[in-house]
Amino acid sequence: MNRSVIIILLLAVLGIGGWYYMKGGDGAMKAAKDAASDAAGAAADAVEGAGEAAGNAVDAVTDAAGDAAGAASEAAGNVADAATDAAGNAADAVTDAASDAAGAVTDAAGDATNAAMGAASEAAGSAMDAASLLDPQNFDPAKVSALLESADIAPDQKTKLKDLVAKAAENPEMVATVIQQIKAALGM
């Protein structure tokens, strides 16, 4: 009940009691006391009922607030879990990409190293073959001509040296001189 109603009710009871008292009479006094007592009991019951209703309202609000807090906490936990999962997935993707890139770089470096080693080995083999071919004791006109054909020298010089190789094939005394000219042309 409203507080104003209770106050008005008490004032009315006191007013009625005061009026009977002034009229003078014990019967009136007793009636006023009874009326005041009844009014006070009704007011006390009303206050007790209001307090009980207020307590129930507080309990309901507290329960609702607890439920809302629990739901908010659970939602925040779900959001945090989702964010953690997303961050973990992103980190895994970055790690995988970096690992793949490192593997590709390693493979490319290995391939380049193998190619360089092969080229160096081939160049060393070619240099040894050239040195072996340009030994007057191992003179083979066909192989020396093939060496000259693959050499990086001017075309007219290639032709001149090949003609000398052909003449040296017919005259073994020219072999040493022709080999010296070929070595000089090749920078050996």
Secondary structure, DSSP 8 states (H G I E B T S, - for coil): --HHHHHHHHHHHHHHHHHHHHH--HHHHHHHHHHHHHHHHHHHHHHHHHHHHHHHHHHHHHHHHHHHHHHHHHHHHHHHHHHHHHHHHHHHHHHHHHHHHHHHHHHHHHHHHHHHHHHHHHHHHHHHHHHHHTSGGG--HHHHHHHHHHS-S-HHHHHHHHHHHHHHHH-GGGHHHHHHHHHHHHT-
